Amino acid sequence: MPAPALKRIYRYFLKRHGKVNKKHPGGLLSLEELEQLVDRGEIDTVIVAFSDHYGQLMGKRLTAEYFLNNRLKHECCDYLLTVDIDMNPRAGFSSSGWDKGFGNYHLNIDFSTLRRIDWPSTTALVLGDPQTSGGGDVSHNPRTVLKTQYNLAISKGFLPMMASELEFYLFKGGSLPETPQPSSDQPLDYHIGLTQPDEPLMRELRNRLNKSGVTVESSKGETGKGQYEIALAYNKALEMADRHILFKHGVKAIAGEMGYSATFMAKYSADDSGSSGHIHLSLTNPDNRRNLFGNKKGGSLNTVFSYFIGGLMSKTAELFLFFAPTINSYKRFSMASFAPTSLSWGYDNRTAAFRVVGQGESLRLENRLPGADMNPYTAYAAMLAAGISGIEQGIAPPEAVSGNAYRDERFPLIPSSLEEAAGLLERSDFARNIFGDAVVDFYVHHARLECRAFGAAVTDWECRRYLSRI
């Protein structure tokens, strides 16, 4: 690459991101380091991508040389944020459609996300945010939704630190057949011996994700047959959501390489456990990173933490769509399933929706509502918006559950369907004030189209029940 061109790119990077730190967390790269790897033949491909509303990575693979010479010129069709999961264009969105000609979004590259990924190791990846042809943000872009709430939280003196714990099922075979076969025929929760057959893959996942800047704390077997959980290490909310998206992409890619397939569907089988996507959160001081939830004296929660929980208890029903975004999400919630059925909270209580865990500086809140099918950007944004509103309004939570939250009738039940959640979001003045009408209307319309598609489908259950009898 010509030296003048590299210098122009490097100056632009410095202007946006400050001085380049030569020491990065595993996998992360500066533009200068990327060029060195390209010159040595170690990287030949760069993925430029963003998350759609399903949490899938969308974008292009570029030759590394082309990326380095043309890194500002990346575009994509604007229908990518409105199509369904089968890539069918859908009507009724104000941002894109047949009547608008399906124009382009410009991808505004966030070079702080540039990293070397290990699936395969000759690839780098960088995330971008779609922008309109005039350079404006696309407000309903999931990452933009979180960036808005994340920056707002920081402006109010709160640096959100978060972590995802994601459950998923492993199946035998590199592609999913109509009837997938779990990698194990026994429940695996915390079991060391029974998980040994899958350990070669799990070891690859831990190590290769770490190399790619997606830091893994631990992996373990879960309650279902062939079900696993991987816990990601705490980080700032936006970085954590980026890692969450890359984690899912990496798990599927690496599993496929090793003759497995994986699903993050919330409830893939009526006969086995659902897959959760628990979120751990604490608010810290942006200046000294002190945990603002921490209580050195022990005992009762401090007011910041208490009011944060109060905000969640008050607003979560209205924002529930962001925690349970698919038709299938609602199949996971059932009695005695370790998935909550009410908007409850408690101390180290896995029957509650919101679980207070840790002590002192490690004190934090676990949100047990989301499934593994959540989009982390919108789920994190909803959690921040609701909790911080509680701090600002001084909303005290009800008394914590002390036993079985499934049997405690003091707490309201969660929404029972995607249609109900869409209606609550549509009517929410709070959501419209905090996210804006355009964002609310987009996600409500998307959810209702999903409901309409499901309503038109003839399911296996209907055929089994009626085909030979009616």
C-alpha positions as CSV (number, residue, x, y, z in Angstrom):
1,M,0.0,0.0,0.0
2,P,1.4,3.5,-0.9
3,A,2.8,5.3,2.2
4,P,0.8,8.5,1.6
5,A,-2.5,6.6,1.6
6,L,-1.6,4.7,4.8
7,K,-0.7,8.0,6.5
8,R,-4.0,9.6,5.5
9,I,-5.9,6.6,7.0
10,Y,-3.7,6.7,10.1
11,R,-4.4,10.4,10.6
12,Y,-8.1,9.8,10.3
13,F,-7.9,7.1,12.8
14,L,-6.0,9.3,15.3
15,K,-8.6,12.1,14.8
16,R,-11.5,9.8,15.7
17,H,-9.9,7.5,18.3
18,G,-6.8,9.2,19.7
19,K,-3.3,7.8,19.9
20,V,-3.0,4.1,19.0
21,N,-2.1,1.9,21.9
22,K,0.3,-0.8,20.6
23,K,-0.8,-3.2,23.3
24,H,-4.4,-4.4,22.6
25,P,-6.5,-7.0,24.3
26,G,-6.2,-10.3,22.4
27,G,-7.2,-10.0,18.8
28,L,-7.8,-6.2,18.6
29,L,-5.7,-4.4,16.0
30,S,-4.8,-0.9,14.9
31,L,-4.8,-0.1,11.2
32,E,-1.0,0.0,11.3
33,E,-0.9,-3.5,12.8
34,L,-3.4,-4.8,10.2
35,E,-1.2,-3.5,7.4
36,Q,1.8,-5.3,8.9
37,L,-0.1,-8.5,9.1
38,V,-1.3,-8.1,5.5
39,D,2.2,-7.4,4.3
40,R,3.4,-10.6,6.0
41,G,0.6,-12.6,4.4
42,E,-1.0,-13.5,7.7
43,I,-4.3,-11.8,6.9
44,D,-5.9,-11.7,3.5
45,T,-9.6,-11.0,4.2
46,V,-11.4,-8.3,6.1
47,I,-15.1,-8.7,7.1
48,V,-17.0,-5.4,7.3
49,A,-20.2,-6.1,9.1
50,F,-23.1,-4.9,11.3
51,S,-25.8,-6.7,13.3
52,D,-29.3,-6.9,11.9
53,H,-32.3,-6.9,14.3
54,Y,-32.1,-10.7,14.7
55,G,-28.5,-10.4,15.9
56,Q,-27.0,-11.8,12.8
57,L,-23.8,-10.4,11.2
58,M,-24.5,-8.9,7.8
59,G,-21.9,-7.4,5.5
60,K,-19.1,-8.2,3.0
61,R,-15.8,-10.0,2.9
62,L,-13.1,-7.9,1.2
63,T,-9.6,-8.6,0.2
64,A,-7.4,-7.1,2.8
65,E,-5.5,-4.9,0.3
66,Y,-8.8,-3.5,-1.1
67,F,-10.0,-2.7,2.5
68,L,-6.7,-0.8,3.3
69,N,-7.0,1.3,0.2
70,N,-10.8,1.9,0.3
71,R,-11.7,1.6,3.9
72,L,-14.2,4.6,3.8
73,K,-16.2,3.2,0.8
74,H,-18.4,0.5,2.2
75,E,-22.1,0.3,1.5
76,C,-25.0,-2.1,1.7
77,C,-28.7,-2.3,0.7
78,D,-31.0,-0.5,3.1
79,Y,-33.4,-3.5,3.1
80,L,-31.0,-5.4,5.5
81,L,-32.7,-3.9,8.5
82,T,-36.2,-4.6,7.3
83,V,-36.2,-8.1,5.7
84,D,-37.4,-11.1,7.6
85,I,-35.0,-13.9,8.7
86,D,-35.4,-15.6,5.3
87,M,-34.3,-12.3,3.6
88,N,-37.8,-11.6,2.2
89,P,-38.5,-7.8,1.7
90,R,-41.4,-6.6,3.8
91,A,-43.8,-3.7,3.5
92,G,-44.7,-1.0,5.9
93,F,-41.3,0.3,7.1
94,S,-40.7,4.0,6.7
95,S,-36.9,3.5,6.1
96,S,-36.9,1.1,3.2
97,G,-39.2,-0.5,0.7
98,W,-40.2,-1.1,-2.9
99,D,-41.6,2.4,-3.1
100,K,-38.3,3.9,-2.0
101,G,-36.2,1.9,-4.4
102,F,-34.1,0.0,-1.9
103,G,-31.1,2.4,-1.8
104,N,-27.8,2.1,0.0
105,Y,-26.7,2.7,3.6
106,H,-23.2,3.9,4.1
107,L,-21.3,1.9,6.8
108,N,-19.6,4.2,9.2
109,I,-16.7,2.0,10.4
110,D,-15.8,1.9,14.1
111,F,-12.1,1.2,14.0
112,S,-12.0,0.5,17.7
113,T,-13.7,-2.9,16.9
114,L,-11.1,-4.0,14.3
115,R,-9.7,-7.4,15.3
116,R,-8.2,-10.6,14.0
117,I,-10.7,-13.4,14.3
118,D,-9.7,-17.0,14.5
119,W,-12.3,-18.6,12.2
120,P,-10.2,-18.6,10.2
121,S,-7.1,-16.9,11.5
122,T,-6.4,-15.2,8.1
123,T,-9.4,-13.0,8.6
124,A,-9.9,-9.6,10.3
125,L,-13.3,-8.1,11.2
126,V,-14.5,-4.6,11.8
127,L,-18.0,-3.4,12.7
128,G,-19.8,-0.4,11.3
129,D,-23.0,1.5,11.8
130,P,-25.4,2.0,8.9
131,Q,-25.9,5.7,8.0
132,T,-28.2,7.3,5.5
133,S,-26.9,8.8,2.2
134,G,-26.9,12.1,4.0
135,G,-24.7,10.9,6.8
136,G,-27.4,10.6,9.4
137,D,-27.7,7.8,11.9
138,V,-30.2,5.0,11.3
139,S,-32.0,5.3,14.6
140,H,-33.5,1.8,14.6
141,N,-30.1,0.1,13.9
142,P,-29.6,-2.1,17.0
143,R,-26.1,-0.9,17.7
144,T,-27.2,2.7,17.4
145,V,-30.0,2.1,19.8
146,L,-27.5,0.9,22.4
147,K,-24.9,3.6,21.6
148,T,-27.5,6.3,22.3
149,Q,-28.4,4.9,25.7
150,Y,-24.8,4.1,26.6
151,N,-23.6,7.6,25.9
152,L,-26.6,9.0,27.7
153,A,-25.8,6.9,30.8
154,I,-22.2,8.2,30.7
155,S,-23.3,11.8,30.4
156,K,-25.3,11.2,33.6
157,G,-22.3,9.9,35.5
158,F,-22.9,6.1,35.0
159,L,-20.5,3.9,33.1
160,P,-22.4,0.6,32.5
161,M,-20.4,-2.6,32.8
162,M,-22.1,-5.7,31.5
163,A,-21.6,-9.4,30.7
164,S,-23.6,-12.0,28.8
165,E,-24.0,-15.6,29.8
166,L,-25.3,-17.5,26.8
167,E,-26.7,-21.0,26.6
168,F,-26.8,-23.0,23.4
169,Y,-27.3,-26.5,22.1
170,L,-24.8,-28.5,20.2
171,F,-25.9,-31.1,17.6
172,K,-24.0,-33.8,15.7
173,G,-23.3,-32.9,12.1
174,G,-22.1,-29.7,10.5
175,S,-25.6,-28.7,9.3
176,L,-28.9,-28.9,11.1
177,P,-31.2,-31.7,9.8
178,E,-35.0,-31.6,10.2
179,T,-34.6,-33.6,13.4
180,P,-31.3,-32.5,15.0
181,Q,-29.5,-35.0,17.2
182,P,-28.0,-33.4,20.4
183,S,-24.4,-34.0,21.0
184,S,-25.3,-35.8,24.3
185,D,-28.3,-37.9,25.3
186,Q,-28.1,-36.8,29.0
187,P,-28.5,-33.6,30.9
188,L,-25.0,-32.0,31.4
189,D,-25.5,-29.3,34.1
190,Y,-22.1,-28.7,35.8
191,H,-21.0,-32.3,34.8
192,I,-17.3,-32.7,34.1
193,G,-17.4,-36.4,33.0
194,L,-20.4,-36.2,30.7
195,T,-19.1,-33.1,28.9
196,Q,-15.7,-34.7,28.1
197,P,-16.8,-36.0,24.7
198,D,-17.5,-32.4,23.6
199,E,-14.5,-30.9,25.3
200,P,-12.3,-30.8,22.2
201,L,-14.8,-28.4,20.7
202,M,-15.4,-26.4,23.9
203,R,-11.7,-26.0,24.3
204,E,-11.4,-24.7,20.8
205,L,-14.2,-22.2,21.5
206,R,-12.7,-20.9,24.6
207,N,-9.2,-20.5,23.2
208,R,-10.1,-19.2,19.7
209,L,-12.7,-16.7,21.1
210,N,-10.1,-15.4,23.5
211,K,-7.6,-15.0,20.6
212,S,-10.3,-12.9,18.8
213,G,-10.8,-10.5,21.6
214,V,-13.9,-12.1,22.9
215,T,-12.8,-13.0,26.4
216,V,-14.4,-16.1,27.9
217,E,-14.6,-16.7,31.7
218,S,-15.8,-20.2,31.6
219,S,-17.8,-22.9,29.9
220,K,-20.1,-25.6,31.5
221,G,-22.7,-28.1,30.7
222,E,-26.3,-27.1,31.1
223,T,-29.6,-28.7,32.0
224,G,-30.5,-29.8,28.5
225,K,-29.1,-32.7,26.5
226,G,-26.2,-31.3,24.5
227,Q,-26.7,-27.9,26.1
228,Y,-23.8,-25.7,27.2
229,E,-23.3,-22.2,28.7
230,I,-20.4,-19.9,28.1
231,A,-19.9,-16.9,30.3
232,L,-18.2,-13.8,28.8
233,A,-16.0,-11.5,30.8
234,Y,-17.3,-8.2,32.1
235,N,-16.7,-5.1,30.0
236,K,-18.2,-1.8,29.0
237,A,-21.7,-2.2,27.7
238,L,-21.0,-1.4,24.0
239,E,-17.9,-3.5,23.8
240,M,-19.7,-6.3,25.6
241,A,-22.6,-6.2,23.1
242,D,-20.1,-6.3,20.2
243,R,-18.4,-9.3,21.7
244,H,-21.8,-11.0,22.3
245,I,-22.6,-10.7,18.5
246,L,-19.1,-12.0,17.6
247,F,-19.4,-14.8,20.1
248,K,-22.5,-16.2,18.4
249,H,-20.9,-15.9,15.0
250,G,-17.7,-17.6,16.3
251,V,-19.5,-20.5,18.0
252,K,-21.4,-21.4,14.9
253,A,-18.4,-21.1,12.6
254,I,-16.0,-23.1,14.8
255,A,-18.7,-25.7,15.6
256,G,-19.2,-26.2,11.9
257,E,-15.5,-26.7,11.3
258,M,-15.4,-29.5,13.8
259,G,-18.5,-31.4,12.6
260,Y,-21.1,-29.8,14.9
261,S,-23.9,-27.4,14.6
262,A,-25.3,-25.0,17.2
263,T,-28.5,-23.1,17.9
264,F,-29.2,-20.2,20.2
265,M,-33.0,-20.6,19.7
266,A,-34.7,-19.9,23.0
267,K,-36.7,-23.2,23.0
268,Y,-35.7,-25.6,20.3
269,S,-37.7,-28.5,21.7
270,A,-40.8,-28.8,23.9
271,D,-39.1,-31.8,25.6
272,D,-35.9,-30.0,26.7
273,S,-34.7,-26.9,28.5
274,G,-34.8,-23.5,27.0
275,S,-31.6,-21.5,26.4
276,S,-31.2,-18.3,28.3
277,G,-29.1,-15.2,27.7
278,H,-28.6,-13.8,31.2
279,I,-27.3,-10.2,31.5
280,H,-25.1,-9.1,34.4
281,L,-24.9,-5.4,35.0
282,S,-23.4,-2.9,37.4
283,L,-23.0,0.9,37.1
284,T,-19.6,2.3,37.8
285,N,-18.1,5.8,38.2
286,P,-16.7,6.8,34.8
287,D,-13.7,8.5,36.5
288,N,-12.5,5.8,38.9
289,R,-14.5,2.7,37.9
290,R,-15.9,2.4,41.4
291,N,-18.9,0.2,41.5
292,L,-21.9,2.5,42.3
293,F,-23.9,-0.6,43.3
294,G,-21.3,-1.7,45.8
295,N,-22.0,-1.6,49.5
296,K,-19.0,-2.0,51.7
297,K,-21.1,-2.2,54.8
298,G,-23.1,-5.1,53.5
299,G,-26.8,-5.5,54.4
300,S,-29.4,-3.5,52.4
301,L,-28.8,-2.2,48.9
302,N,-27.6,1.4,48.5
303,T,-30.1,3.8,47.0
304,V,-28.5,3.8,43.5
305,F,-28.9,0.0,43.2
306,S,-32.3,-0.1,44.8
307,Y,-33.7,2.6,42.5
308,F,-32.2,0.9,39.5
309,I,-34.1,-2.3,40.4
310,G,-37.2,-0.1,41.0
311,G,-36.9,1.3,37.5
312,L,-36.7,-2.2,36.0
313,M,-39.6,-3.4,38.0
314,S,-41.6,-0.4,36.8
315,K,-40.7,-0.3,33.1
316,T,-39.7,-3.8,32.0
317,A,-43.2,-4.9,30.9
318,E,-43.3,-2.0,28.4
319,L,-39.9,-2.9,27.1
320,F,-40.3,-6.7,27.2
321,L,-40.1,-7.0,23.4
322,F,-36.4,-6.2,23.6
323,F,-35.8,-9.1,26.0
324,A,-38.0,-11.6,24.2
325,P,-37.9,-10.6,20.5
326,T,-39.2,-13.7,18.7
327,I,-42.3,-15.9,18.6
328,N,-40.3,-18.7,20.1
329,S,-39.0,-16.6,23.0
330,Y,-42.2,-17.0,24.9
331,K,-42.1,-20.8,24.9
332,R,-39.1,-20.7,27.3
333,F,-41.1,-19.1,30.2
334,S,-42.7,-21.8,32.3
335,M,-43.1,-22.8,35.9
336,A,-40.2,-24.5,37.6
337,S,-38.0,-24.1,34.5
338,F,-35.3,-21.7,35.9
339,A,-36.8,-19.1,33.4
340,P,-38.9,-16.5,35.3
341,T,-42.6,-16.1,34.8
342,S,-43.1,-12.9,36.8
343,L,-41.5,-9.5,37.1
344,S,-39.8,-10.3,40.5
345,W,-36.5,-9.7,42.1
346,G,-34.6,-11.3,44.9
347,Y,-31.2,-11.9,46.6
348,D,-29.3,-14.8,44.9
349,N,-32.7,-16.3,43.9
350,R,-32.8,-18.1,40.5
351,T,-36.6,-18.2,40.5
352,A,-36.8,-14.3,40.2
353,A,-36.5,-12.2,37.0
354,F,-33.8,-10.0,38.6
355,R,-31.2,-11.6,40.8
356,V,-28.9,-9.6,43.1
357,V,-25.5,-11.4,43.2
358,G,-22.0,-10.7,44.5
359,Q,-21.0,-8.6,47.4
360,G,-19.0,-5.4,48.0
361,E,-17.4,-4.2,44.8
362,S,-18.6,-7.2,42.9
363,L,-22.3,-6.6,43.7
364,R,-24.3,-6.7,40.5
365,L,-27.7,-7.5,39.0
366,E,-28.5,-10.5,36.9
367,N,-31.4,-10.1,34.4
368,R,-32.7,-13.6,33.9
369,L,-35.5,-12.6,31.5
370,P,-33.7,-12.7,28.1
371,G,-33.3,-15.9,26.1
372,A,-30.2,-16.7,24.0
373,D,-32.2,-15.3,21.0
374,M,-32.0,-11.7,22.3
375,N,-30.3,-9.0,20.3
376,P,-27.7,-7.7,22.9
377,Y,-27.8,-4.2,21.6
378,T,-31.5,-3.6,22.2
379,A,-31.7,-5.8,25.3
380,Y,-28.8,-3.9,27.0
381,A,-30.4,-0.5,25.9
382,A,-33.7,-1.4,27.4
383,M,-32.2,-2.5,30.7
384,L,-30.2,0.7,30.9
385,A,-33.1,2.9,30.0
386,A,-35.4,1.3,32.5
387,G,-32.9,1.1,35.4
388,I,-31.6,4.6,35.1
389,S,-35.1,6.0,34.9
390,G,-35.6,4.4,38.3
391,I,-32.6,6.2,39.7
392,E,-33.7,9.6,38.3
393,Q,-37.3,9.2,39.5
394,G,-36.4,7.6,42.9
395,I,-38.5,4.5,42.2
396,A,-38.3,2.1,45.2
397,P,-38.8,-1.6,44.3
398,P,-41.3,-3.8,46.2
399,E,-40.0,-6.1,48.8
400,A,-37.8,-8.8,47.5
401,V,-39.1,-12.3,47.0
402,S,-37.7,-14.5,49.8
403,G,-38.7,-17.9,48.5
404,N,-40.3,-19.3,45.3
405,A,-41.1,-16.5,42.9
406,Y,-43.2,-18.8,40.8
407,R,-45.6,-19.0,43.8
408,D,-45.4,-15.4,44.9
409,E,-48.6,-13.6,43.6
410,R,-47.4,-10.1,44.6
411,F,-45.5,-9.8,41.3
412,P,-47.1,-9.3,37.9
413,L,-46.8,-12.0,35.3
414,I,-44.6,-11.3,32.2
415,P,-46.2,-10.8,28.8
416,S,-47.4,-14.1,27.4
417,S,-46.7,-13.5,23.7
418,L,-44.8,-11.4,21.1
419,E,-48.1,-9.8,20.2
420,E,-48.8,-8.7,23.8
421,A,-45.3,-7.4,24.1
422,A,-45.6,-5.4,20.9
423,G,-48.8,-3.8,22.1
424,L,-47.2,-2.8,25.4
425,L,-44.3,-1.2,23.6
426,E,-46.5,0.6,21.1
427,R,-48.5,2.2,24.0
428,S,-45.5,3.0,26.1
429,D,-45.0,6.8,26.5
430,F,-41.8,5.9,28.4
431,A,-40.4,4.0,25.4
432,R,-41.4,6.7,23.0
433,N,-39.7,9.4,25.1
434,I,-36.5,7.5,25.6
435,F,-36.0,5.8,22.2
436,G,-38.2,8.0,20.0
437,D,-41.2,7.2,17.9
438,A,-39.2,6.0,14.9
439,V,-37.5,3.3,16.9
440,V,-40.7,2.1,18.7
441,D,-42.7,2.0,15.5
442,F,-40.0,0.1,13.7
443,Y,-39.7,-2.7,16.3
444,V,-43.5,-2.9,16.9
445,H,-44.1,-3.3,13.1
446,H,-41.3,-5.9,12.8
447,A,-42.8,-7.9,15.7
448,R,-46.3,-7.8,14.2
449,L,-45.0,-9.0,10.9
450,E,-43.4,-11.9,12.7
451,C,-46.8,-12.6,14.4
452,R,-48.6,-12.5,11.1
453,A,-46.1,-14.9,9.5
454,F,-46.5,-17.3,12.4
455,G,-50.3,-17.0,12.3
456,A,-50.3,-18.0,8.6
457,A,-48.1,-21.0,9.1
458,V,-49.5,-24.6,9.3
459,T,-47.5,-26.2,12.1
460,D,-46.5,-29.8,12.8
461,W,-48.6,-29.7,15.9
462,E,-51.8,-28.8,13.9
463,C,-51.1,-31.7,11.5
464,R,-50.5,-34.2,14.3
465,R,-53.6,-33.1,16.0
466,Y,-56.1,-32.7,13.2
467,L,-54.9,-34.4,10.0
468,S,-56.2,-37.9,10.5
469,R,-59.2,-36.8,12.7
470,I,-60.9,-34.0,11.0
